[in-house]
Amino acid sequence: MCHPWLAAGVAGFLGVLIVRELVPAVRHGDGEPSLDQGLLGGGLRAWFRVRIDPLVDALLAIGVRPDAVTAVQLGVSVLCGVAYAHGWLFTAGWLLLTGGSLDVLDGAMARKLGTASARGAFVDSVTDRYGECAVFLGLAMHFRDGWGLYAVLAAAFGAFMVSYTRARGEGLGVTCAVGMLQRPERYVLIGGGSLFGSLGAHLTCTPQAGSVILVTGVVAVALLANATALQRATAIVRQLA
């Protein structure tokens, strides 16, 4: 059963939100966008940090600690994978974006508390990897009967190589955080593709439309994540030469 009028209302709300909030953030970004710093750019990242700062203060005020937020993020990621496996694209999209927000939130809380540490960074990284595994596993189950499965596998490979190249470089004493498709961009492309895919399916009363829009986002992640991994590998090799 499709709900075109409900989908139109939600799409309109999201459109107003994007025009009101995100467009000004992009316009007032830090100069010209640089692919080395991610496709979202500094303006959107700064906008998001400002928006979550009151939530950081509120959670710290009631005694919530960063480790608790990290644990919740893992739970949300697992639920996201389950939602993808069952084809609940709209729910999965919101869960993925929520998990991405929590990933930023726990780090901001740790820094404000002054408890940011190597231990916390390690736990956060391990949690991120498990969370991404759950999401990609759910996506693989959703596309298991079509060619989209290969796009999911390529996207998962690229995502993990992006993280691996940075971690391996840092292990050799080289810092390399550059990359046009970092974790926030992956959240936006796949999560946004899920939301708009679901809305498109309801607007057109064509269930296949949701998967088409989502798989387009997954293909974009597959291409750009692997390009980013090569970008980082090249930068690290140059510094080690």
Secondary structure, DSSP 8 states (H G I E B T S, - for coil): ---HHHHHHHHHHHHHHIIIIIHHHHHTSSSS--GGG-TTHHHHHHHHHHHHHHHHHHHHHTT--HHHHHHHHHHHHHHHHHHHHTT-HHHHHHHHHHHHHHHHHHHHHHHHHT---HHHHHHHHHHHHHHHHHHHHHHHHHTTTSTHHHHHHHHHHHHHHHHHHHHHHHHTT------SS-HHHHHHHHHHHHHHHHHHHHHHT-HHHHHHHHHHHHHHHHHHHHHHHHHHHHHHHHHH-
